[in-house]
């Protein structure tokens, strides 16, 4: 798991243990996982996404096609 960078750890190396997301700190309220992407809601109501964006599922426009680090999604919350 992590073929598209959906763990948000800055690479696409498969991981078999929990990993800290180096670019995100703070309190996390909810994490939603798709097959190849992740959506992260922080306690301050900021929303982030990482992984495959092949169909625009990250909510950050059509580029990049993959995000190995979480991108902040604006205009949702």
N, C-alpha and C positions, 0 to 999 in steps of 0.2 A: 504494500500500500504506500503510495506516494509517487506513482508514475507521472503524475501531472503537477506535482508540487502542492497537493491539497493539504499537506501538513503545515505549510507555511513556514518551514524552517530554513528556507533559502536554497534548497536543492531538491533533486528528485530521487534521492537514494531511499530505497525501501527501508522502513524502520519496523522493528518488532517489539519495541518498548515505548512507553510514553516519552514524548519529547517536549521540551520547553520551546515556545515560540520566541526567539530572541528579540524580535522587533515589537512585540506586544507585552505590555505590563499592565497590571491593575486587576480589578475584579471583573470576572466574566460571568454573565448572567445566563447565557445560553449559547450552545454550539449546535448547528445543524449540518449534517453531512449528506452529500450526494455521492454518487459513485466515484466521481473524480474532482469534487470541489467541496469546500467548507465555507460556512457563513458563521461569523462570530459576533455576538452582541456583548458589548462591555457594559459595566454598571453605569457609566456616564452616558448611556444611550448612543454611543457611536457603534457603527456597524462596519465590519470588515469581511473581505472575501479573499480566498486564494484557491489555486488549483486550475482546472480546465475552464477556459472561457470560450470554447469552440462555438457555442451557440449563444454567447452573450449572457450566460447564466450568472456571472459574477456581478452584474449590474454596474459595470465600469466602462461600458461601450464595447465595441468589437475588438479592440486591441488593448492589451496583448492577448494572444491566444491562450497563454498560460501565465499564471502568476505564482511564483515560488515563494513570495513573501506576501503577507496580507495587504491588500489595498483598501483604503477607506471608501465606503460607499456613501455618497452624499444624496440628500433629498428624499430619503425613505422614511426616516423617523423624525 
